[in-house]
Amino acid sequence: MSGLTEPLLALLADAPQGLSLPRVCKRLGVRMSVLLRELAWIGEDAIGDAPGPGWVRVEARGETQVAVLTEPGRARLASHSTSP
């Protein structure tokens, strides 16, 4: 995972209903292409033959794409926030 993974998971943990992708980009100070690449790595979809960890789900709400933290994502964030 990248240096963006933890900040992204933490941001989404504070937004139970999810956040639009443009809002996530603005809050994290990253370009959309960077966010989409990160979401591909930590999302639910497989990359090649390897399943994604499923920490984040992207949902279409009308014309808006929204990133939502999943239960596995909450568990990942909790396990890393309590590590020394």
Buried (B, 14 or more C-beta within 10 A) or exposed (E): EEEBBBBBBEBBBEBEEBBBBEBBBEBBEBEEEBBBEBBEBBBBEEEEEEEBBBBBBBEEEEEEBBBBBBEBBBEBBEEEEEEE
